[in-house]
């Protein structure tokens, strides 16, 4: 029975690498103590992860996504909410291009210093109070250094 892949190349490689390391550590533990249950579990879990990485298929992820899709199709009739949830669980971007453009414009204006007036005023006030505290502390430390008594 052939399954379609549900893992990306990077994810599959990471799972394979983690599986190899878990299997190696498990073999090391079992070689020192043949009755070690933790070592045996590490070998089994590592082999499972290696198989996921080789076949690029995770049965747990497939089960969860199928359960979520069936739950969403049975729950509410809001098509936009279902589409957003389905795209979120399938790993696709759920934002529209207009929303992304708006976020990019807001981000670029925030970086360039064109923030909203209330935020800019609040940050300027907190900066000035911090600088006043720092200057009074430096004056007192200078006076103490000049008058060691």
N, C-alpha and C positions, 0 to 999 in steps of 0.2 A: 504494500500500500504506500503510494508516494504522496507526500505532503508538500504543499507549496511553502517556500521559505518565508519566515516572518521575522528574521533578524538581519540587520545590516552587516556589511563586511567588517566594520570596526567592532561591532558588538560580538560577532561570531569569533573574531580573533581574540578579543578580551576574554570571552568565555573559555576558549580553548587554552589560552595561556594560564588562566586561573585553574582550570581543570588539571593541567599538567603539574602545576605547583602543588595543588592539594593532593594529587595522587603520589607525588614524590615524597611529600612530608608524611603522608599516611604509610607509605612503604617503609620509610625510615623508622617510624614509631613501631610498626609491627616487627621489623627486623630486630629491634632492641628487646621488645616484649611481645611474644607471639599471642598473648592473651589480651592484648590491648583493644578494647572495643572502639575507643575513639579513633585509633589508627585505621581500623577496618571501615568505620563510617566515612573517614576522610577519603579513603581509596574509592569507595562506592560513589560518594558525591562528586569527587574529582572526575571519575570515569563518566558520570552522567553529564557533567559540564563539558568535558572533551567531546562527547558525542553531539551535544547541542552545537558546539562550535564547528564541528566538521560538517554536519548536515544543515546548518543555518536554520534550525527549526527548534523552537521551544514549545513543548506541549502545554506547559503551564500558561504561557502567554497566549497561546491559541485558545485554551479553555476560558481564560479570563475575558478575552475579547469577544468570544462567541456568547458568553453569559451576559456581558454588558450590552451587546447589540440586541439580544433578545429582550432584555429588561427594558431597554430604551424604546424598542418598538412596541412593547406592551404597555408602557407607562402612560405618557401623555401624548397629546396629539399636536404639540407645538413643533412644527417642522424645523424652524430655525434653531430651536434648542437641541433637538435631536441631531441635526446636522453638525452643530458645534461640538456636541459631546462625542459623536462618532468620529469626527476628524481629530479630536483630541486623543482618543484612544488608539486611533490608527497611526498616530505620529505625524499627521499632516498639519499644516498651519491653518488655524481656524479664523485668522483675522483677514478682513478684506484688504485690498490694496489701498482703498481710501483711508482706512483706519491706520494702516502702516505709514502712509504719507503724512497724516496728521501727527502721528507720534514722532516721526523723524523731524518735522518742522518744529514741534514743541521742544524736542531734545536739542536741536541746533540753536534755537533761540535761547534756551537755558544756558548752553555753553558759552554763547557769545555775550551773555550778560543781560539779555532782554527779558528778565524774569518779571513776574507780576509785582505791582507796587507794594503790596502788603508784605510779601516775602522779602523783598529787597530792603524795605524799611526795617523790618524786624532783624534781619541779619546785620544791617549797618549799626543798629542800636546795640546789639549784643557784642559786635566787634569793638565799638567805642568804649563800652563798659569794661571789657576785658583789657583793652589797652590802658585805660585809666587805672585799673587795679595793678597792672604790671608796672606802670610808671611810679606809682606810690610805693610799691614794694622795693623797686630799685633805689628810690631815694632813701628809704629807711635803711637799707643795707649799706648804702654809701655813707650815711651818717654814722652808722655803727663802726665802719672801718676807719673813719677819720678820728672818732672818739672812742678809743678802746676801753675807757673807764667804765 
